[in-house]
Amino acid sequence: MKCFYHPDQDYHAPPTFLLRGQPAPSPEGPVRAELLSKGLAAAGLSLTAPSETDSPMLRKRLEQIHTPRYLRFLETIYERWQALPNAAALVAPNVHPCGGASHYPSHPVGQAGWHLHDMACPLSETSFQGALASAATAVAAAEEVMSGASLAYPPRAYALCRPPGHHAGPDNAGGFCLLNNAALAASVLREKFAKVAIIDVDLHHGNGTQDIFYSRGDVWTGSVHVDPSVFYPFFWGSVDEIGCEEGEGANVNLPLPLGSDGETYLNAVATLIEQLNRYQPEAVVVSLGLDVHKDDPLAGLSVETEAFVALGELLSGLSQPTVVIQEGGYPTEQLSANLAAFMRGYQRS
């Protein structure tokens, strides 16, 4: 299986984020890529860099999942922010729209509040450059699968993406996510395949992915995650969110009790795969979250490392061309071993 990563992702490296009202070291930084790369190497896999991290084609594809004004915001906000008096070194919101606000502001502070939905996405001068490299990595994996260049069938590829993407919606960032890599990969696959499914096995609900495809029937979305009544992202991810319009019935959420063990988690993934198979997609995107591990800094489940072998085996049973996109999984002593365990299981079929 071919694996992709572009080192320009390191350009996004915010030192802190706001946690329970306090500045805290951000777990989403370049060290994640180092640890995940070690995990791939332990599984006998190497990384290939996409040939470019920005192009007119990438921008065109991004506009299929994100609004043009949001992309302009990411590209231009830092310079405009720094022109403000007494501006901080990082772009971070201090006001957010609520109550069904519909007026889009022109001021940088207002736009930061509009587009940055929480305090986990501070932007530096080079954050957009890093996010584009992450997006280009996802595209490279999708193109690899579309071309059938992988040696095995069904064709599979893995994209080591950071910042992650599944909390990024059409018009906003959130939860460390700036551009939605999984949605982008699915959009690329749609250029060849009539029906695509995204299965999200991250600790957190993929609210951005759900939002992008909620009214569409050509991309099925399913997520296993901790119950949002007590866990981030809090406002999305309940079982009654099933899609609307053409997408009605094409969105499935399986929330789990906080602290659930590996058996409960794997049973839920198996159930979600059954739902996915009923949709009969022609290609699949896996949003892979290793943050379900019991020692993850954002811990909400109690999954052991060995369970990732079983997770890989479950997902390897999918018969469709598949792109695996890295989502969560934050620095711990076990992070490398967790990805290696997943890859061992995933490559057994």
Kinemage of the C-alpha trace (Angstrom):
@kinemage 1
@onewidth
@group {chain A} dominant
@subgroup {mainchain}
@vectorlist {calphas} color= white
{ca met a 1} P 0.000 0.000 0.000
{ca lys a 2} L 1.363 3.390 -0.962
{ca cys a 3} L 1.510 6.034 1.781
{ca phe a 4} L 1.740 9.791 1.277
{ca tyr a 5} L 2.999 12.722 3.330
{ca his a 6} L 4.355 16.145 2.435
{ca pro a 7} L 6.774 17.743 4.938
{ca asp a 8} L 5.327 21.218 4.273
{ca gln a 9} L 2.588 20.193 6.687
{ca asp a 10} L 5.069 21.275 9.363
{ca tyr a 11} L 4.337 24.896 8.432
{ca his a 12} L 1.213 24.648 10.604
{ca ala a 13} L 2.543 24.357 14.140
{ca pro a 14} L 0.574 26.454 16.637
{ca pro a 15} L 2.260 26.236 20.043
{ca thr a 16} L -0.903 26.515 22.133
{ca phe a 17} L -4.684 26.287 22.078
{ca leu a 18} L -7.324 27.180 24.647
{ca leu a 19} L -8.429 24.272 26.864
{ca arg a 20} L -11.106 24.871 29.503
{ca gly a 21} L -10.275 28.563 29.367
{ca gln a 22} L -6.541 28.047 29.860
{ca pro a 23} L -3.728 28.227 27.285
{ca ala a 24} L -2.320 24.707 26.876
{ca pro a 25} L 0.361 23.167 24.641
{ca ser a 26} L -1.240 22.086 21.385
{ca pro a 27} L -1.115 18.308 20.827
{ca glu a 28} L -1.549 18.899 17.098
{ca gly a 29} L 1.953 19.632 15.847
{ca pro a 30} L 4.774 18.261 13.685
{ca val a 31} L 5.724 15.673 16.300
{ca arg a 32} L 2.540 13.825 15.352
{ca ala a 33} L 3.895 13.259 11.854
{ca glu a 34} L 7.208 12.028 13.260
{ca leu a 35} L 5.508 9.474 15.496
{ca leu a 36} L 3.081 8.326 12.808
{ca ser a 37} L 5.949 7.956 10.324
{ca lys a 38} L 7.730 5.682 12.809
{ca gly a 39} L 4.579 3.602 13.054
{ca leu a 40} L 4.446 3.185 9.288
{ca ala a 41} L 8.113 2.205 9.182
{ca ala a 42} L 7.492 -0.413 11.877
{ca ala a 43} L 4.789 -1.860 9.614
{ca gly a 44} L 7.201 -1.959 6.664
{ca leu a 45} L 5.722 1.066 4.909
{ca ser a 46} L 7.439 4.169 3.550
{ca leu a 47} L 6.192 7.629 2.680
{ca thr a 48} L 5.996 9.371 -0.697
{ca ala a 49} L 5.610 13.143 -1.017
{ca pro a 50} L 3.060 14.626 -3.440
{ca ser a 51} L 4.753 16.484 -6.271
{ca glu a 52} L 3.155 19.815 -5.328
{ca thr a 53} L 1.215 21.336 -2.468
{ca asp a 54} L -0.762 23.981 -4.339
{ca ser a 55} L -2.170 24.207 -7.837
{ca pro a 56} L -5.211 25.579 -9.681
{ca met a 57} L -6.652 22.046 -9.698
{ca leu a 58} L -6.290 21.712 -5.918
{ca arg a 59} L -8.002 25.078 -5.416
{ca lys a 60} L -10.823 24.032 -7.755
{ca arg a 61} L -11.297 20.787 -5.859
{ca leu a 62} L -11.260 22.581 -2.502
{ca glu a 63} L -14.029 24.875 -3.736
{ca gln a 64} L -16.212 21.792 -4.179
{ca ile a 65} L -16.256 21.282 -0.395
{ca his a 66} L -15.429 24.722 1.061
{ca thr a 67} L -16.846 28.162 0.290
{ca pro a 68} L -14.634 30.542 -1.698
{ca arg a 69} L -14.847 33.134 1.077
{ca tyr a 70} L -13.560 30.636 3.648
{ca leu a 71} L -10.585 29.753 1.448
{ca arg a 72} L -9.883 33.473 0.942
{ca phe a 73} L -10.057 33.947 4.695
{ca leu a 74} L -7.475 31.235 5.359
{ca glu a 75} L -5.159 32.627 2.703
{ca thr a 76} L -5.365 36.315 3.661
{ca ile a 77} L -6.325 36.604 7.323
{ca tyr a 78} L -2.844 36.602 8.827
{ca glu a 79} L -1.629 39.674 6.955
{ca arg a 80} L -4.867 41.538 7.672
{ca trp a 81} L -4.751 40.471 11.321
{ca gln a 82} L -1.211 41.725 11.777
{ca ala a 83} L -2.262 45.135 10.431
{ca leu a 84} L -4.578 45.561 13.429
{ca pro a 85} L -3.275 47.551 16.417
{ca asn a 86} L -1.953 45.372 19.257
{ca ala a 87} L -2.700 42.168 17.346
{ca ala a 88} L -1.529 38.873 18.792
{ca ala a 89} L 1.051 36.780 16.963
{ca leu a 90} L -1.610 34.149 16.188
{ca val a 91} L -5.046 34.700 14.705
{ca ala a 92} L -7.606 33.645 17.316
{ca pro a 93} L -11.246 34.697 17.706
{ca asn a 94} L -12.655 36.633 20.638
{ca val a 95} L -16.240 36.798 19.348
{ca his a 96} L -18.517 34.228 17.693
{ca pro a 97} L -21.868 34.565 15.933
{ca cys a 98} L -24.823 32.991 17.728
{ca gly a 99} L -28.582 33.025 17.476
{ca gly a 100} L -28.757 32.451 13.743
{ca ala a 101} L -26.528 35.372 12.766
{ca ser a 102} L -26.580 36.032 9.021
{ca his a 103} L -24.469 39.176 8.593
{ca tyr a 104} L -20.993 38.347 7.288
{ca pro a 105} L -18.507 40.932 8.601
{ca ser a 106} L -15.687 42.561 6.683
{ca his a 107} L -13.503 43.179 9.742
{ca pro a 108} L -10.740 40.601 10.423
{ca val a 109} L -11.854 40.089 14.037
{ca gly a 110} L -15.412 39.398 12.939
{ca gln a 111} L -14.277 37.049 10.177
{ca ala a 112} L -12.057 35.153 12.606
{ca gly a 113} L -15.070 34.611 14.843
{ca trp a 114} L -17.214 33.568 11.885
{ca his a 115} L -14.796 31.026 10.408
{ca leu a 116} L -12.909 29.717 13.477
{ca his a 117} L -15.635 27.939 15.397
{ca asp a 118} L -13.578 27.174 18.488
{ca met a 119} L -10.271 28.022 20.133
{ca ala a 120} L -8.343 25.011 18.793
{ca cys a 121} L -7.437 26.527 15.412
{ca pro a 122} L -5.087 29.483 15.933
{ca leu a 123} L -3.490 30.511 12.662
{ca ser a 124} L 0.103 31.540 12.057
{ca glu a 125} L 1.651 33.177 9.008
{ca thr a 126} L 2.254 29.764 7.423
{ca ser a 127} L -0.782 27.794 8.639
{ca phe a 128} L -2.547 27.897 5.282
{ca gln a 129} L 0.604 26.598 3.601
{ca gly a 130} L 0.646 23.661 6.004
{ca ala a 131} L -3.057 22.970 5.508
{ca leu a 132} L -2.656 22.981 1.723
{ca ala a 133} L 0.136 20.418 2.043
{ca ser a 134} L -2.165 18.245 4.133
{ca ala a 135} L -4.926 18.586 1.529
{ca ala a 136} L -2.517 17.806 -1.313
{ca thr a 137} L -1.481 14.669 0.561
{ca ala a 138} L -5.108 13.516 0.682
{ca val a 139} L -5.513 14.222 -3.035
{ca ala a 140} L -2.372 12.222 -3.880
{ca ala a 141} L -3.759 9.192 -2.027
{ca ala a 142} L -7.141 9.518 -3.756
{ca glu a 143} L -5.513 9.822 -7.182
{ca glu a 144} L -3.377 6.776 -6.417
{ca val a 145} L -6.493 4.748 -5.706
{ca met a 146} L -8.353 6.118 -8.728
{ca ser a 147} L -5.515 5.167 -11.026
{ca gly a 148} L -5.413 1.650 -9.614
{ca ala a 149} L -1.640 2.006 -9.357
{ca ser a 150} L -1.512 0.131 -6.061
{ca leu a 151} L -0.258 -3.427 -6.464
{ca ala a 152} L -3.091 -5.006 -4.486
{ca tyr a 153} L -6.760 -5.120 -5.345
{ca pro a 154} L -8.825 -3.403 -4.229
{ca pro a 155} L -6.442 -0.451 -4.581
{ca arg a 156} L -5.686 1.250 -1.275
{ca ala a 157} L -3.624 4.221 -0.173
{ca tyr a 158} L -2.936 6.046 3.081
{ca ala a 159} L -2.540 9.801 3.604
{ca leu a 160} L -0.683 11.057 6.677
{ca cys a 161} L -2.553 14.337 7.078
{ca arg a 162} L -1.955 16.977 9.699
{ca pro a 163} L -3.614 19.234 10.488
{ca pro a 164} L -6.506 16.767 10.425
{ca gly a 165} L -9.739 17.666 8.695
{ca his a 166} L -13.008 16.065 9.766
{ca his a 167} L -14.174 18.991 11.956
{ca ala a 168} L -13.719 21.512 9.120
{ca gly a 169} L -17.039 22.357 7.490
{ca pro a 170} L -17.904 24.211 4.311
{ca asp a 171} L -17.290 27.627 5.873
{ca asn a 172} L -15.352 26.989 9.060
{ca ala a 173} L -12.436 25.478 10.938
{ca gly a 174} L -12.729 23.633 14.238
{ca gly a 175} L -11.080 21.031 16.439
{ca phe a 176} L -7.549 21.485 15.004
{ca cys a 177} L -8.994 21.065 11.464
{ca leu a 178} L -8.626 23.688 8.725
{ca leu a 179} L -9.393 21.876 5.446
{ca asn a 180} L -11.478 18.714 5.302
{ca asn a 181} L -9.078 16.132 3.885
{ca ala a 182} L -11.532 13.212 3.969
{ca ala a 183} L -14.247 15.203 2.210
{ca leu a 184} L -11.674 16.322 -0.347
{ca ala a 185} L -10.580 12.732 -0.995
{ca ala a 186} L -14.228 11.694 -1.398
{ca ser a 187} L -14.812 14.557 -3.816
{ca val a 188} L -11.820 13.445 -5.893
{ca leu a 189} L -13.080 9.848 -5.906
{ca arg a 190} L -16.455 11.100 -7.107
{ca glu a 191} L -14.730 12.141 -10.328
{ca lys a 192} L -14.618 8.438 -11.171
{ca phe a 193} L -17.080 6.665 -8.872
{ca ala a 194} L -20.838 7.351 -8.733
{ca lys a 195} L -21.230 6.582 -5.009
{ca val a 196} L -18.618 7.092 -2.277
{ca ala a 197} L -18.791 6.365 1.452
{ca ile a 198} L -16.856 7.981 4.287
{ca ile a 199} L -16.534 5.920 7.469
{ca asp a 200} L -15.182 7.899 10.423
{ca val a 201} L -13.735 5.863 13.304
{ca asp a 202} L -12.167 8.785 15.177
{ca leu a 203} L -12.825 9.481 18.858
{ca his a 204} L -14.808 12.585 17.914
{ca his a 205} L -17.773 12.989 15.622
{ca gly a 206} L -16.788 14.190 12.142
{ca asn a 207} L -19.176 17.132 12.201
{ca gly a 208} L -17.493 18.988 9.344
{ca thr a 209} L -17.693 15.968 7.050
{ca gln a 210} L -21.341 15.454 7.973
{ca asp a 211} L -22.109 19.106 7.277
{ca ile a 212} L -20.492 19.063 3.837
{ca phe a 213} L -22.487 16.071 2.583
{ca tyr a 214} L -25.650 16.255 4.726
{ca ser a 215} L -28.030 17.007 1.856
{ca arg a 216} L -26.274 14.831 -0.741
{ca gly a 217} L -27.084 11.270 -1.616
{ca asp a 218} L -23.948 10.499 -3.624
{ca val a 219} L -21.654 10.487 -0.564
{ca trp a 220} L -22.695 8.412 2.465
{ca thr a 221} L -21.216 9.457 5.812
{ca gly a 222} L -21.011 7.369 8.980
{ca ser a 223} L -19.290 8.029 12.296
{ca val a 224} L -18.510 6.101 15.492
{ca his a 225} L -17.612 8.475 18.321
{ca val a 226} L -18.105 9.381 21.966
{ca asp a 227} L -21.595 10.665 22.786
{ca pro a 228} L -21.548 14.408 21.977
{ca ser a 229} L -23.819 15.110 24.948
{ca val a 230} L -20.678 14.877 27.090
{ca phe a 231} L -17.818 15.234 24.615
{ca tyr a 232} L -16.468 17.402 21.786
{ca pro a 233} L -17.878 18.541 19.348
{ca phe a 234} L -20.945 18.630 21.674
{ca phe a 235} L -23.489 20.033 19.194
{ca trp a 236} L -23.440 17.387 16.437
{ca gly a 237} L -23.322 13.615 16.187
{ca ser a 238} L -26.608 12.292 17.574
{ca val a 239} L -28.438 9.280 16.139
{ca asp a 240} L -31.312 11.398 14.823
{ca glu a 241} L -29.027 13.238 12.377
{ca ile a 242} L -29.748 11.127 9.291
{ca gly a 243} L -29.277 13.610 6.445
{ca cys a 244} L -31.821 15.715 4.606
{ca glu a 245} L -33.203 16.212 1.100
{ca glu a 246} L -31.315 13.911 -1.287
{ca gly a 247} L -29.074 12.886 1.602
{ca glu a 248} L -31.835 11.644 3.880
{ca gly a 249} L -30.789 8.239 5.182
{ca ala a 250} L -27.213 8.682 3.950
{ca asn a 251} L -25.810 9.854 7.302
{ca val a 252} L -25.367 7.472 10.245
{ca asn a 253} L -24.090 8.276 13.744
{ca leu a 254} L -23.257 5.682 16.390
{ca pro a 255} L -22.406 7.543 19.619
{ca leu a 256} L -20.751 5.525 22.399
{ca pro a 257} L -20.766 6.045 26.169
{ca leu a 258} L -17.750 7.936 27.464
{ca gly a 259} L -14.989 5.518 28.450
{ca ser a 260} L -16.219 2.578 26.351
{ca asp a 261} L -13.729 -0.270 25.902
{ca gly a 262} L -12.253 -1.787 22.769
{ca glu a 263} L -14.894 -4.484 22.400
{ca thr a 264} L -17.717 -1.932 22.458
{ca tyr a 265} L -15.858 0.278 19.993
{ca leu a 266} L -15.083 -2.548 17.550
{ca asn a 267} L -18.670 -3.833 17.683
{ca ala a 268} L -19.878 -0.349 16.773
{ca val a 269} L -17.414 -0.161 13.870
{ca ala a 270} L -18.656 -3.548 12.629
{ca thr a 271} L -22.234 -2.278 12.782
{ca leu a 272} L -21.267 0.863 10.894
{ca ile a 273} L -19.579 -1.232 8.199
{ca glu a 274} L -22.834 -3.179 7.802
{ca gln a 275} L -24.678 0.119 7.282
{ca leu a 276} L -22.030 1.234 4.789
{ca asn a 277} L -22.365 -1.983 2.787
{ca arg a 278} L -26.126 -1.469 2.489
{ca tyr a 279} L -25.384 1.798 0.701
{ca gln a 280} L -23.282 -0.153 -1.847
{ca pro a 281} L -20.611 2.483 -2.500
{ca glu a 282} L -18.114 2.099 -5.315
{ca ala a 283} L -15.260 3.594 -3.264
{ca val a 284} L -14.583 4.328 0.410
{ca val a 285} L -12.725 6.908 2.487
{ca val a 286} L -11.711 5.945 6.035
{ca ser a 287} L -11.264 8.786 8.515
{ca leu a 288} L -8.803 7.038 10.816
{ca gly a 289} L -8.620 8.291 14.388
{ca leu a 290} L -6.064 6.740 16.723
{ca asp a 291} L -7.254 9.006 19.548
{ca val a 292} L -9.625 6.253 20.734
{ca his a 293} L -6.597 4.809 22.564
{ca lys a 294} L -6.871 4.868 26.357
{ca asp a 295} L -3.760 7.025 26.819
{ca asp a 296} L -4.478 9.638 24.157
{ca pro a 297} L -4.241 13.210 25.550
{ca leu a 298} L -7.863 13.747 24.477
{ca ala a 299} L -8.920 10.383 25.908
{ca gly a 300} L -12.600 9.547 25.806
{ca leu a 301} L -12.469 5.789 25.158
{ca ser a 302} L -10.354 3.011 26.679
{ca val a 303} L -9.140 1.150 23.573
{ca glu a 304} L -5.891 -0.834 23.866
{ca thr a 305} L -3.177 -0.922 21.201
{ca glu a 306} L -3.951 -4.498 20.170
{ca ala a 307} L -7.503 -3.484 19.239
{ca phe a 308} L -6.097 -1.498 16.323
{ca val a 309} L -5.070 -4.775 14.693
{ca ala a 310} L -8.704 -5.859 14.829
{ca leu a 311} L -9.810 -2.440 13.553
{ca gly a 312} L -7.490 -2.820 10.567
{ca glu a 313} L -8.839 -6.300 9.886
{ca leu a 314} L -12.435 -5.059 10.001
{ca leu a 315} L -11.765 -2.235 7.554
{ca ser a 316} L -9.629 -4.435 5.290
{ca gly a 317} L -12.773 -6.465 4.653
{ca leu a 318} L -14.157 -3.622 2.546
{ca ser a 319} L -14.035 -4.708 -1.086
{ca gln a 320} L -14.028 -1.210 -2.563
{ca pro a 321} L -11.059 0.973 -3.539
{ca thr a 322} L -10.201 2.744 -0.289
{ca val a 323} L -8.353 5.864 0.831
{ca val a 324} L -7.322 5.997 4.501
{ca ile a 325} L -7.020 9.565 5.785
{ca gln a 326} L -5.306 10.226 9.107
{ca glu a 327} L -7.452 12.226 11.505
{ca gly a 328} L -6.808 12.229 15.267
{ca gly a 329} L -4.238 10.436 17.362
{ca tyr a 330} L -2.031 12.665 19.472
{ca pro a 331} L 1.448 12.289 20.966
{ca thr a 332} L 1.832 9.443 23.427
{ca glu a 333} L 4.397 6.682 23.844
{ca gln a 334} L 1.952 4.362 22.070
{ca leu a 335} L 1.026 6.461 19.017
{ca ser a 336} L 3.591 4.871 16.690
{ca ala a 337} L 2.654 1.394 17.886
{ca asn a 338} L -1.036 2.141 17.404
{ca leu a 339} L -0.615 2.991 13.722
{ca ala a 340} L 1.733 0.040 13.208
{ca ala a 341} L -0.878 -2.253 14.776
{ca phe a 342} L -3.612 -0.877 12.516
{ca met a 343} L -1.485 -1.348 9.429
{ca arg a 344} L -0.606 -4.910 10.393
{ca gly a 345} L -4.297 -5.748 10.546
{ca tyr a 346} L -5.207 -3.723 7.485
{ca gln a 347} L -2.642 -5.408 5.271
{ca arg a 348} L -3.504 -8.992 6.242
{ca ser a 349} L -6.206 -9.424 3.614
